[in-house]
Amino acid sequence: MTFDLFSALIDSRTGAGAVFDRLSATYGWSVNGKTVYDAWDVQNKRAQRLCATWQPYRALAGQALAEAYAALHIEGDVAADLAQVLDSIPAWPLWPDVSEGLPTLGERYRLGLLSNVDDELFARTQAAAYIQPDLAMTSERLGAYKPSPAIYERAQEALGPIVHIPTSARDVRGALEAGLPVVRLRRPGHELDPDGPRPTLEASHLGELAALVPRAARRCALDGSGREDAP
């Protein structure tokens, strides 16, 4: 099974939001850190969606931060601020069920990653301790960003059949439209796209995945088309 990094495994809003809070205090912004994070996240997703030729995550994140500052009418040193945010990645917290849940799942399944991230950034996250390096399908390694079908297709070419565990609306929709079997992992602050396809199977914590992943894989196998919503 493959996991998204910054929503399914890591509470990136809390981690990065704390850095933006410190920057807000330094610059005297009228908005708090999580507001800045949310604006940055929107622009990150837009930049990744529009990225036709792969560029490093850091490059797109810098463009996104400049656009977020402009949208919020705040000023800062984009390059220096981005460096502070990305340097803090080792401190971004795992969701509470991850440190116990992933080793338990690892006793039964190969645990991989499928995420929009550079290799060196992933290696510095707390989640990296639970994922075998050769199973880490980053956007840098695959040369594509979600929600492009290419990243999902290349992950399957590299790993063979997978069940993907997304959380964000963008990843859920991208994975389903690419035909992957999906079990959505619900996390606070993430809602599904009301206009997009909906996963048949959802889990509220990692402990539920052991029972749901075989069902997702079985439906895909029975249908023969690779679609998660097989009868």
C-alpha positions as CSV (number, residue, x, y, z in Angstrom):
1,M,0.0,0.0,0.0
2,T,1.1,3.6,-0.7
3,F,0.4,6.6,1.5
4,D,0.3,10.3,0.8
5,L,2.8,12.1,3.0
6,F,1.6,15.6,3.9
7,S,-2.0,14.7,4.7
8,A,-2.3,11.0,5.5
9,L,0.9,10.6,7.6
10,I,2.0,14.1,8.6
11,D,0.0,17.0,10.1
12,S,1.7,19.5,7.8
13,R,-0.8,22.3,8.7
14,T,0.2,22.2,12.3
15,G,3.9,21.8,11.6
16,A,4.3,24.6,8.9
17,G,1.6,26.7,10.6
18,A,3.9,27.0,13.7
19,V,6.7,28.5,11.6
20,F,4.3,30.9,9.8
21,D,3.1,32.0,13.3
22,R,6.6,32.9,14.2
23,L,7.1,34.8,10.9
24,S,3.8,36.6,11.5
25,A,5.0,37.8,14.9
26,T,8.3,38.9,13.3
27,Y,6.7,40.8,10.4
28,G,3.6,42.0,12.3
29,W,1.2,40.4,9.9
30,S,-2.5,40.7,10.6
31,V,-3.1,37.0,9.8
32,N,-2.0,33.9,11.8
33,G,0.2,31.1,10.7
34,K,-2.5,28.6,9.7
35,T,-4.2,31.2,7.5
36,V,-0.8,31.7,5.7
37,Y,-0.3,28.0,5.4
38,D,-3.8,27.5,3.9
39,A,-3.1,30.2,1.3
40,W,0.2,28.6,0.5
41,D,-1.3,25.2,0.3
42,V,-3.9,26.4,-2.3
43,Q,-1.1,27.9,-4.4
44,N,1.1,24.9,-4.0
45,K,-1.7,22.6,-5.3
46,R,-2.3,25.0,-8.2
47,A,1.4,25.2,-9.2
48,Q,1.7,21.4,-9.1
49,R,-1.5,20.9,-11.1
50,L,-0.2,23.3,-13.8
51,C,3.4,21.9,-13.8
52,A,3.7,20.3,-17.3
53,T,7.4,19.7,-17.1
54,W,8.7,18.6,-13.7
55,Q,10.4,21.1,-11.5
56,P,11.7,20.6,-7.9
57,Y,9.1,20.9,-5.1
58,R,11.2,23.7,-3.6
59,A,10.9,25.7,-6.8
60,L,7.2,25.4,-7.0
61,A,6.8,26.0,-3.3
62,G,8.7,29.3,-3.6
63,Q,6.4,30.5,-6.4
64,A,3.4,29.4,-4.4
65,L,4.6,31.3,-1.3
66,A,5.0,34.5,-3.3
67,E,1.5,34.1,-4.7
68,A,0.1,33.4,-1.2
69,Y,1.7,36.5,0.2
70,A,0.3,38.6,-2.6
71,A,-3.2,37.1,-2.1
72,L,-3.1,37.9,1.6
73,H,-1.6,41.3,1.1
74,I,1.4,40.6,3.3
75,E,5.1,41.1,2.8
76,G,8.1,39.0,3.7
77,D,11.3,37.6,2.4
78,V,10.0,34.7,0.3
79,A,13.3,32.8,-0.2
80,A,14.3,33.2,3.5
81,D,10.8,32.4,4.8
82,L,10.5,29.3,2.6
83,A,13.9,28.1,3.8
84,Q,12.7,28.4,7.4
85,V,9.5,26.5,6.7
86,L,11.2,23.6,4.8
87,D,14.1,23.5,7.4
88,S,11.4,22.8,10.0
89,I,10.1,19.7,8.2
90,P,11.8,17.2,10.6
91,A,9.6,18.7,13.4
92,W,6.3,18.5,11.5
93,P,4.2,16.0,13.6
94,L,3.0,12.6,12.6
95,W,-0.7,12.0,13.1
96,P,-1.1,10.3,16.5
97,D,-1.8,6.8,15.1
98,V,1.2,6.7,12.7
99,S,4.1,5.7,15.0
100,E,2.2,2.6,16.2
101,G,0.0,1.9,13.2
102,L,2.6,1.8,10.4
103,P,4.8,-0.8,12.1
104,T,1.8,-3.0,12.7
105,L,0.7,-2.7,9.1
106,G,4.3,-3.4,8.0
107,E,4.0,-6.8,9.5
108,R,1.5,-7.7,6.7
109,Y,2.1,-5.3,3.9
110,R,4.9,-3.5,2.0
111,L,4.5,0.1,2.9
112,G,5.2,2.7,0.2
113,L,4.8,6.4,-0.4
114,L,3.2,8.3,-3.2
115,S,3.6,12.0,-2.7
116,N,4.4,15.4,-4.2
117,V,7.8,15.9,-2.6
118,D,11.5,16.1,-3.3
119,D,13.5,13.0,-2.2
120,E,15.7,15.0,0.2
121,L,12.7,16.6,1.9
122,F,11.0,13.3,2.4
123,A,14.1,11.8,3.9
124,R,14.1,14.4,6.6
125,T,10.4,13.8,7.7
126,Q,9.5,11.7,10.7
127,A,7.5,9.4,8.3
128,A,10.7,8.3,6.5
129,A,11.6,6.0,9.3
130,Y,8.6,3.8,8.4
131,I,8.9,3.6,4.6
132,Q,11.5,1.5,2.7
133,P,13.5,3.9,0.6
134,D,13.0,1.9,-2.6
135,L,9.2,2.1,-2.1
136,A,9.2,5.9,-1.8
137,M,7.5,7.1,-4.9
138,T,8.2,10.9,-4.8
139,S,7.2,13.4,-7.5
140,E,11.0,13.9,-8.1
141,R,11.5,10.1,-8.7
142,L,8.5,9.8,-10.9
143,G,8.8,13.1,-12.7
144,A,5.2,14.2,-12.3
145,Y,2.9,15.8,-9.7
146,K,-0.6,14.9,-8.5
147,P,-3.2,15.0,-9.7
148,S,-1.7,14.1,-13.1
149,P,-2.5,10.5,-14.0
150,A,1.2,10.0,-14.9
151,I,2.3,9.9,-11.3
152,Y,-0.2,7.2,-10.4
153,E,0.6,5.2,-13.5
154,R,4.4,5.4,-13.0
155,A,4.0,4.4,-9.4
156,Q,2.2,1.2,-10.5
157,E,4.8,0.5,-13.1
158,A,7.5,0.8,-10.5
159,L,5.8,-1.1,-7.7
160,G,3.3,-3.3,-9.3
161,P,-0.4,-3.4,-8.1
162,I,-0.9,-1.0,-5.2
163,V,-3.7,0.1,-2.9
164,H,-3.4,3.9,-2.4
165,I,-4.2,5.6,1.0
166,P,-4.9,9.2,0.2
167,T,-6.5,11.9,2.4
168,S,-6.8,15.2,0.5
169,A,-9.5,15.8,-2.0
170,R,-6.9,16.3,-4.7
171,D,-5.2,13.0,-4.1
172,V,-8.5,11.0,-3.7
173,R,-9.8,12.3,-7.0
174,G,-6.5,11.9,-8.8
175,A,-6.1,8.3,-7.6
176,L,-9.7,7.3,-8.4
177,E,-9.6,8.9,-11.9
178,A,-6.3,7.1,-12.6
179,G,-8.0,3.8,-11.7
180,L,-6.2,2.9,-8.5
181,P,-7.9,1.0,-5.7
182,V,-8.3,3.5,-2.9
183,V,-9.0,3.5,0.9
184,R,-9.4,7.1,2.0
185,L,-7.9,7.9,5.4
186,R,-9.9,10.6,7.0
187,R,-7.9,13.4,8.8
188,P,-9.1,16.6,10.4
189,G,-9.3,19.6,8.1
190,H,-9.6,17.5,4.9
191,E,-12.8,17.2,3.0
192,L,-13.7,15.5,-0.3
193,D,-14.2,17.3,-3.5
194,P,-18.1,17.6,-3.8
195,D,-17.9,17.4,-7.5
196,G,-15.4,14.5,-7.7
197,P,-15.7,10.7,-7.4
198,R,-16.1,9.4,-3.9
199,P,-14.2,6.4,-2.6
200,T,-16.2,3.3,-1.6
201,L,-13.9,2.6,1.4
202,E,-12.8,5.0,4.1
203,A,-10.9,4.6,7.4
204,S,-10.9,6.9,10.4
205,H,-7.5,5.6,11.6
206,L,-4.6,3.4,10.5
207,G,-5.9,0.5,12.6
208,E,-8.9,0.0,10.2
209,L,-6.7,-0.4,7.1
210,A,-5.7,-4.0,7.6
211,A,-9.3,-5.1,7.1
212,L,-10.1,-2.6,4.3
213,V,-7.1,-2.9,2.0
214,P,-7.8,-6.5,1.0
215,R,-11.4,-5.5,0.1
216,A,-10.1,-2.7,-2.1
217,A,-7.6,-5.0,-3.8
218,R,-10.2,-7.7,-4.3
219,R,-12.7,-5.3,-5.9
220,C,-10.1,-4.2,-8.3
221,A,-9.1,-7.7,-9.2
222,L,-12.7,-8.8,-9.7
223,D,-13.5,-5.9,-12.0
224,G,-10.3,-6.4,-14.0
225,S,-10.2,-2.7,-15.1
226,G,-8.3,-1.3,-12.1
227,R,-11.2,0.8,-10.9
228,E,-11.7,1.0,-7.2
229,D,-15.5,1.0,-7.5
230,A,-15.9,-2.4,-9.0
231,P,-19.0,-4.4,-7.9
